[in-house]
Every structure is written in C-alpha cells, then in structure tokens.
Amino acid sequence: MVEKRNTEKWASYLKKVEDIKRRKFLGLCNFLQSNGTHNHLVAPEEIKIKQFRDALKERVINETTPISKVYDEEMIKAHFSLETLVDVPRFFNINSALNRARRKRTPLLPTCSSFGVPESYQFTNNGEKFLFCDVLVGRKKRMVLFGSPKQLEVLFDSSVVFMDGTFLATPPMFDQVFTTHGFKFEHHFSCVYGLLPDRKKSTYQQLFKELKNIATQTNRLFQPERIITDLESGLIAAIAVESPQAVHQGCYFHFNSCIYRRIPKLRYIDDGFFTSNESIETVEKLLQDVHAWLRNIKLKYHIGSSLPFLDVLLTNQKGVLHTAVYHKPSAEPFVVPFLSNHPRHVFPNIIQTAPVRAIRYSSTFDTFIKEQIAIELMLLYNGDPCTYNDKQFRKLFDNYISSTSLLAKIDDESHSANTKTISNRSTNCSINIINENDQQKEEEENELSKDSLAPAIFQKTKKKSISR
C-alpha cells in the first residue's frame, strides 16, 4: 500500500514538471500553454549535428569501411565551427550505436559449410564480379576465393607474388584466411582473398589451378618469377609442383619466428672451436680424451683448415690464421631493393654497415678488397645506382683516409709496401739538381780562392824588397 502511494506521488510530480515545461510566462500571472509542438526558432547547429549523425549511420550501414575511418572522414567534411564542436558526439560515445546499426545489416556467421553467399558480397560497389571461385575440395570442405577483375589483372601481371595465411580471424568451418598479393609500382597490393578448409598440399594445388584457369579466361598467364611465402610444408610442395619455374623464397619474419619458437624446446647448442698446429692424430686423441671425460655431453667435432663460425670464416693458411666474412653457398645476395617503399635512411645504412663488417672481419687488405667487390655486386644486383654506391663508399672512407693521388694506385699490400720504400728515396731529377748545385759551389769557391791569393804574393815580395 505504501509503495502504491509513493508511485502515485512520483507520477503526480512528473506530470507537474511536464506541465511547467509546456508553459511560457507572459507576465506575472498570464502564461501561454503549449501542446508540445515546436514554438521556437531554428537552431542551425543542431540541424548540422543531426545531418552528421545521419550521414555516419548511412555510411556505416552501406559500406564496409572501418567505423573509425568513416567518423574521421565525416568530421572533416562537416567543417564544424568551434561553438558546434562542443555538442558534437565523440567517437567513443557513438561507437556502440554505429556498431549495432552495422550488425543489423550484416548477415550472421554460418554454422555449416553449405551456406549461401549473399548477392551483395558477390559483387563490388561498381557492380563488378568479386566472388570468382566457390568449389568443393573434399567432403564438407569448401574453398571460396574473392577478387575483383582489376585485382586479378594486377596479380597476373606481377612477377613477384606474396602469399600468407592467418588462422585467428577465420570462420568456424574454415581453417585459414589466405591472401595473395601482387607487386606493382614498387608496392604490394592485396589481390585475392581466400577461405581455405585446411593446409594440405592438394588444397594449395587447387588454389593455383583456379588462379591459372581465371588467367586463361582473361587471356593472361599466371607464371610469377618469384613467390615469397611462409614456411608451410604443404605450400612449399604445392609451389614446387604448380610453379616450378618460380624462385620460392621463405619470409624472413616467419623464419625468425620459427627459430624463436624452437629455441625453448631445443635449447641452445654450445659451439666452440680452437686452432692448433699439431698433427691431425694428436688433435683427434685430444678430442677423444675430452669426450671420454665428458660422457654426459654429446660431442661432435670437425677438423679442417677452414671453419665457418656464425658469419666469420676462419682459415689456417700455412700456420697463419686468417679471417673473412662467411657467405653461405645457398644464400642469395639479396638486400632491400633500392626502388622499394622504405625510408631513405635505410639504403645508406646498408651500404655503410656492410663495409664496416668487412673491415672488422678481414684480416688482410686483399680479403677486404674481395669483400668490397662482393658488396658492390650485391648492391648492383638489388638495383642500387653505381654513382650512389660510390658516393656512399667515399663518404665512409673519407672519415679515415685522406684523399691523395696515390690511393688509386694502391692495389695490394705489396704495392703499398713498395710505394712506402720508394717514397723515402731521392729521384734522378733531384740527384741531378744536387750535383749541379755542388759543382756551382765549387766554382765559386775556386774564384774566391784566386782573388785572395794575389794580395798575399804581392805583400810577400814587397817585404823582401824592403829588406834589401
């Protein structure tokens, strides 16, 4: 009973508040009662904000652009004044409502593999076909590929193709979202989006066959010269069969990730080396004694005149230890291409760090010269201009070596030593000049001696005459 009375009092209070809102006082006692319709002037700011919200909602419903990007673009188009910006809803306040509006138009995720693709997802906004492949690759295994004609054209004209898959953001009945990228205008573009049921070799082969069929229908060929992927065994085997002409390279990022994942499982391997001028029999006996002493450690040894340790090559040449930069036989001389979309400071850093490493690792000047030639060839292979490379090398060496005319003539260490020895000797021209100067001095001394001899004789004869 008490609750009912309180509810009635609260309803009566709210009714009085609404009545007060509808009244407009004309004086002390007179007022005009309104029926709830608008009876005030138009507020341009509120109209502009409402138009902004309507435009946001319309784009969020009809487009797949990220909501945050739509909000930023509409804010730029609106050109709100400083007074209006105070009342404009912020993104974190309106984000939930916009997401709800988009979810109403977005179809629910299917629960089985026999779902139908809505027509709005089969074509682009321009009316071009976007879904170009929807086939079964096995029992309850479906492969769906999306790509516009322009994207496929970029892919088929590209000589370098990138492929990668993600396993986290994937529908329940599929195993991965697989993307294929083409390379054009020194940039890579997403060309094909695929939903694959598994990671088997046969599935990847079917993917390549579908791409080749589409290329044939458009009077093109899908024969890339280089394919860069992650290190999946099924994909590697499929590329070897379907594109044997292409150079298959593994992604360096995925390679490092695999190494870091395996390190906690396999632990580290302690590598060690030592140099010795003893005979092979003596060294083998020493290693066998060490192995017998450390029975809990699996010891493998290799004896030879050269040893690659990390990126250093150690060589024993007639009892003298030499070091150089180690290059794996299977490694390609590939660095960041000069025309790639990387910051400009990356390229001089590559040119400057490679010679510094060669200087540190090379034990002789001849070894450094060979490594410098290898660096220059590697840079030319990756498209670096010769003038740019020479400028960067000169900038590096000018800090340590003064520029003289003799530097171009120093080709090896023996020539450098001979030049040092010869530079301390006098030349034939300088010897001739010295001889001429000595001869001239002797003539002057002879003339002076003749002039000083005549008075002495005269004085002597004069004294004799006086004495007589």
C-alpha positions in Angstrom: 0.0 0.0 0.0 2.9 2.3 0.8 4.6 1.5 -2.5 1.4 2.4 -4.4 1.1 5.8 -2.7 4.7 6.6 -3.4 4.3 5.6 -7.0 1.2 7.9 -7.3 3.1 10.8 -5.7 6.0 10.3 -8.1 3.7 10.2 -11.2 2.0 13.3 -10.0 5.3 15.1 -9.6 6.4 14.1 -13.1 3.1 15.4 -14.5 3.6 18.8 -12.9 7.1 19.0 -14.2 5.9 18.3 -17.8 3.2 21.0 -17.4 5.8 23.5 -16.3 7.9 22.7 -19.3 4.9 23.4 -21.6 4.2 26.9 -20.1 5.6 30.1 -21.3 5.1 33.1 -18.9 4.0 36.4 -20.5 3.9 38.4 -17.3 3.4 37.9 -13.6 0.1 36.0 -14.0 -0.5 35.4 -17.7 1.0 32.4 -19.5 0.6 30.5 -22.7 0.1 26.8 -22.6 1.7 24.8 -25.4 0.6 21.5 -26.9 4.1 20.1 -27.3 4.8 21.3 -30.9 7.9 23.4 -31.7 7.4 27.0 -30.9 11.0 28.3 -31.0 13.5 29.5 -33.6 15.5 27.0 -35.7 19.0 26.0 -34.2 21.4 25.6 -37.2 24.0 23.8 -35.0 21.5 21.1 -34.0 20.5 20.6 -37.7 24.1 20.2 -38.7 24.8 17.7 -36.0 21.7 15.7 -36.9 22.9 15.6 -40.6 26.3 14.5 -39.4 24.8 11.6 -37.4 22.5 10.6 -40.3 25.5 10.6 -42.8 27.5 8.4 -40.3 24.7 5.9 -39.9 24.1 5.7 -43.7 27.7 5.0 -44.5 28.2 2.5 -41.7 25.2 0.5 -42.9 26.0 0.6 -46.6 29.8 0.4 -46.5 32.4 -1.9 -45.1 34.8 0.9 -44.3 36.1 0.8 -40.6 33.8 2.9 -38.4 36.6 5.0 -37.0 37.7 5.9 -40.5 34.1 6.8 -41.5 33.9 9.0 -38.4 37.1 10.9 -39.2 36.1 11.4 -42.9 32.7 12.8 -42.0 34.2 15.1 -39.3 36.5 16.6 -42.0 33.6 17.0 -44.4 31.3 18.7 -41.8 33.5 21.8 -41.2 32.0 22.3 -37.7 32.6 25.7 -36.0 34.2 25.9 -32.6 30.8 26.5 -31.0 29.3 23.5 -32.6 32.2 21.1 -31.8 31.2 21.3 -28.2 27.9 19.5 -28.9 29.3 17.0 -31.5 29.2 13.4 -30.1 32.7 11.9 -29.6 33.6 8.7 -31.3 33.8 6.6 -28.1 30.2 7.8 -27.3 28.7 6.9 -30.6 30.7 3.8 -31.5 28.3 1.3 -29.8 25.3 2.7 -31.7 27.1 2.6 -35.0 28.2 -1.0 -34.4 24.7 -2.0 -33.6 23.4 -0.4 -36.8 26.1 -2.3 -38.9 25.3 -5.6 -37.2 21.6 -5.4 -38.2 22.6 -5.3 -41.9 25.5 -7.8 -41.6 24.5 -11.5 -42.1 25.0 -13.9 -39.3 28.1 -16.2 -39.4 27.1 -19.5 -40.9 27.2 -22.7 -38.8 27.8 -25.2 -41.7 29.8 -25.3 -44.9 26.8 -25.4 -47.2 25.9 -21.7 -46.6 24.9 -19.3 -49.4 26.9 -16.1 -50.1 24.6 -13.1 -50.2 24.5 -11.3 -53.5 25.8 -8.1 -52.0 29.1 -9.9 -51.2 29.4 -11.4 -54.7 29.8 -8.0 -56.4 31.8 -4.8 -55.8 30.2 -1.4 -55.3 30.9 -0.8 -59.0 28.9 -3.9 -60.0 32.0 -6.0 -60.9 32.2 -9.6 -60.0 34.0 -10.2 -56.7 33.3 -13.9 -56.0 35.1 -15.8 -58.7 35.6 -19.2 -57.2 33.4 -21.4 -54.9 34.2 -25.1 -55.2 34.3 -28.2 -53.0 37.8 -29.7 -52.5 36.7 -32.6 -50.4 33.9 -33.9 -48.2 32.5 -30.9 -46.3 35.5 -28.9 -47.5 34.8 -25.7 -49.4 37.2 -23.2 -50.9 35.9 -19.7 -51.6 38.0 -17.1 -53.4 37.3 -13.3 -53.8 38.9 -10.8 -56.1 37.9 -8.1 -58.5 38.9 -8.1 -62.2 41.3 -5.2 -61.6 42.9 -7.0 -58.6 43.3 -10.2 -60.7 44.9 -8.2 -63.5 47.5 -6.8 -61.1 48.2 -10.3 -59.8 48.7 -11.9 -63.2 50.9 -9.0 -64.4 53.1 -9.2 -61.3 56.5 -11.0 -61.5 56.7 -11.2 -57.7 53.9 -12.7 -55.7 53.4 -12.7 -51.9 51.2 -15.3 -50.1 50.3 -15.7 -46.5 47.5 -17.0 -44.3 46.1 -16.2 -40.9 44.4 -18.7 -38.6 43.0 -16.4 -35.9 40.3 -14.4 -37.7 38.7 -17.4 -39.5 35.1 -18.6 -39.7 34.4 -21.8 -37.8 34.1 -24.1 -40.9 37.4 -22.9 -42.4 41.0 -23.3 -41.4 42.5 -20.1 -42.6 42.0 -16.8 -44.5 44.6 -16.9 -47.3 45.7 -13.8 -49.1 47.7 -13.4 -52.3 49.5 -10.1 -53.1 50.8 -8.7 -56.3 53.7 -6.3 -56.7 53.3 -3.2 -58.9 54.6 0.4 -58.9 57.1 -0.8 -56.2 54.2 -1.5 -53.9 52.4 -4.7 -53.0 48.6 -4.9 -53.3 46.1 -7.4 -51.9 44.6 -9.2 -55.0 42.9 -12.4 -53.8 41.2 -13.3 -50.5 40.5 -17.0 -50.0 38.8 -19.1 -47.3 40.6 -22.5 -47.3 39.4 -25.6 -45.4 42.9 -26.9 -44.5 46.7 -26.6 -45.1 47.2 -29.6 -47.3 49.2 -29.7 -50.5 46.1 -30.7 -52.5 44.2 -27.7 -51.4 47.0 -25.3 -52.3 47.3 -27.0 -55.7 43.6 -26.5 -56.3 44.2 -22.8 -55.4 46.9 -22.5 -58.1 44.8 -24.3 -60.6 41.8 -21.9 -60.1 44.1 -18.9 -60.5 45.5 -20.3 -63.7 42.0 -21.0 -65.1 40.9 -17.4 -64.4 44.1 -16.1 -66.0 43.4 -18.2 -69.1 39.9 -16.9 -69.3 41.3 -13.3 -69.4 44.0 -14.2 -72.0 46.7 -13.9 -69.4 49.2 -16.3 -67.7 49.8 -16.8 -64.0 53.6 -17.6 -64.0 55.3 -15.5 -61.4 59.1 -15.4 -61.4 59.4 -15.2 -57.6 57.0 -16.4 -54.8 57.5 -15.3 -51.2 55.6 -17.3 -48.5 55.9 -18.6 -45.0 57.5 -21.9 -44.2 54.5 -24.3 -44.6 55.4 -27.7 -45.9 52.2 -28.1 -47.8 52.5 -24.8 -49.6 56.2 -25.4 -50.4 55.4 -28.7 -52.0 52.4 -27.3 -54.0 54.6 -24.4 -55.4 57.3 -26.9 -56.4 54.7 -28.8 -58.5 52.5 -26.0 -59.8 55.1 -23.3 -60.4 58.5 -25.0 -60.9 59.8 -22.0 -62.9 59.4 -19.6 -59.9 62.1 -19.0 -57.3 60.5 -19.8 -54.0 61.7 -17.7 -51.0 60.7 -18.0 -47.4 59.7 -15.0 -45.5 62.5 -13.8 -43.2 60.0 -12.7 -40.5 58.4 -16.2 -40.3 61.8 -17.8 -40.4 62.9 -15.8 -37.3 59.6 -16.6 -35.6 60.1 -20.3 -36.1 63.6 -20.1 -34.7 62.4 -18.3 -31.6 59.6 -20.9 -31.1 62.0 -23.8 -31.3 64.6 -22.3 -29.0 62.8 -23.1 -25.7 62.2 -26.6 -26.9 65.6 -27.5 -28.3 67.7 -25.2 -26.0 71.0 -23.8 -27.1 73.9 -25.7 -28.6 77.3 -24.7 -27.3 79.6 -24.3 -30.3 83.3 -24.0 -29.7 86.5 -24.0 -31.7 90.2 -23.8 -31.2 93.2 -23.6 -33.5 96.2 -25.9 -33.4 99.3 -26.5 -35.5 99.6 -30.1 -34.2 99.1 -33.1 -36.4 95.6 -34.4 -37.0 96.3 -37.6 -35.0 97.3 -35.5 -32.0 94.2 -33.3 -32.2 91.9 -36.4 -32.5 93.4 -38.0 -29.5 92.9 -34.9 -27.5 89.2 -34.7 -28.5 88.7 -38.4 -27.7 90.1 -37.8 -24.2 87.7 -34.9 -23.8 84.8 -37.0 -24.9 85.7 -39.8 -22.5 85.9 -37.3 -19.7 82.5 -35.6 -20.5 80.3 -38.6 -21.1 77.0 -36.7 -20.4 77.7 -34.3 -23.3 77.2 -35.3 -26.9 80.4 -34.1 -28.6 80.8 -33.8 -32.4 84.0 -32.4 -33.9 85.2 -31.5 -37.3 88.9 -31.0 -38.2 89.9 -29.0 -41.2 91.9 -26.0 -42.5 88.8 -23.7 -42.6 85.9 -23.3 -40.2 82.7 -21.1 -40.6 81.7 -19.8 -37.2 78.5 -17.7 -37.4 79.3 -15.1 -40.1 83.1 -15.4 -39.8 85.2 -17.7 -41.9 88.4 -18.9 -40.1 91.2 -20.3 -42.4 94.6 -21.7 -41.5 97.0 -20.9 -44.3 100.4 -22.5 -43.7 100.2 -21.9 -39.9 98.8 -18.4 -40.2 95.2 -17.8 -39.1 93.1 -15.6 -41.5 89.6 -14.4 -41.1 87.0 -13.2 -43.6 83.2 -12.7 -43.9 81.5 -16.1 -44.4 78.9 -16.4 -47.2 76.6 -19.4 -47.3 76.7 -21.2 -50.7 72.9 -21.3 -50.9 72.3 -17.7 -49.8 71.3 -15.2 -52.4 72.9 -11.7 -52.4 69.6 -10.0 -51.6 69.0 -6.9 -49.5 66.3 -4.2 -49.6 65.8 -3.2 -53.2 66.7 0.4 -54.0 63.3 1.2 -55.5 61.3 -0.3 -52.6 59.0 1.7 -50.5 61.3 2.1 -47.5 62.6 5.2 -45.7 65.5 6.8 -47.4 67.9 6.4 -44.5 67.7 2.6 -44.8 69.8 2.4 -48.0 72.9 4.4 -46.8 72.8 2.4 -43.6 73.1 -0.9 -45.6 76.0 0.5 -47.7 77.8 1.7 -44.6 77.3 -1.3 -42.3 78.5 -3.9 -44.8 82.0 -2.4 -45.4 82.4 -1.9 -41.6 81.7 -5.5 -41.0 84.1 -6.4 -43.8 86.8 -4.2 -42.2 86.3 -5.9 -38.8 86.3 -9.5 -40.1 89.0 -9.2 -42.9 92.5 -10.0 -41.6 94.3 -8.8 -44.8 93.8 -6.0 -47.2 93.4 -8.4 -50.1 90.5 -10.1 -48.3 88.8 -6.7 -47.7 89.1 -5.8 -51.4 87.4 -9.1 -52.4 84.6 -8.5 -49.9 84.2 -4.9 -51.1 83.8 -6.2 -54.7 81.2 -8.7 -53.4 79.3 -5.9 -51.6 79.3 -3.7 -54.8 78.0 -6.7 -56.9 75.3 -7.3 -54.3 74.1 -3.7 -54.4 74.1 -3.7 -58.2 72.0 -6.9 -58.1 69.4 -5.1 -56.0 69.2 -2.1 -58.2 71.4 0.5 -56.5 72.9 3.0 -58.9 76.7 2.9 -59.3 77.1 6.6 -58.6 75.1 6.4 -55.4 77.2 3.4 -54.2 80.5 5.2 -55.0 79.3 8.3 -53.1 78.3 6.3 -50.0 81.6 4.4 -50.0 83.6 7.6 -50.5 81.6 9.2 -47.6 82.5 6.3 -45.4 86.3 6.1 -46.2 86.8 9.9 -46.3 86.5 9.9 -42.5 89.5 7.7 -42.1 91.7 8.1 -45.2 93.0 11.4 -46.6 92.3 11.7 -50.4 95.6 11.6 -52.4 96.5 10.7 -56.0 98.3 7.6 -54.8 95.2 5.9 -53.4 94.0 4.8 -56.8 97.4 3.1 -57.5 97.5 1.1 -54.3 96.0 -2.3 -55.4 97.5 -4.7 -53.0 99.7 -4.9 -49.9 103.0 -5.5 -51.8 102.5 -2.4 -53.9 101.7 -0.4 -50.8 104.9 -1.6 -49.1 107.0 -0.8 -52.3 105.4 2.6 -52.5 106.4 3.3 -48.9 110.0 2.3 -49.5 110.3 4.2 -52.8 108.8 7.4 -51.3 111.8 7.7 -49.0 114.4 7.7 -51.8 115.6 10.6 -54.0 114.6 10.7 -57.6 117.1 11.1 -60.6 115.9 14.6 -61.1 116.6 15.6 -57.6 120.1 14.0 -57.7 121.0 16.0 -60.9 119.9 19.2 -59.2 122.1 18.4 -56.2 125.1 17.7 -58.4 124.7 20.9 -60.3 124.4 22.9 -57.1 127.6 21.2 -55.7 129.5 22.0 -59.0 128.4 25.6 -58.9 129.6 26.0 -55.3 133.0 24.5 -56.2 133.5 27.1 -59.0 132.6 30.0 -56.7 135.0 28.8 -54.1 137.8 28.5 -56.7 137.2 32.1 -57.9 137.3 33.3 -54.3 140.5 31.5 -53.6 142.2 33.1 -56.6 141.2 36.6 -55.6 142.5 36.1 -52.1 145.9 34.6 -53.3 147.2 37.6 -55.4 147.5 40.2 -52.5 149.2 37.6 -50.4 152.0 37.2 -53.0 152.3 41.0 -53.5 152.8 41.6 -49.8 155.4 38.9 -49.6 157.6 40.3 -52.5 157.2 43.8 -51.1 158.6 42.8 -47.8 161.6 41.2 -49.5 162.4 44.4 -51.4 162.3 46.5 -48.3 164.7 44.2 -46.5 167.2 44.6 -49.3 
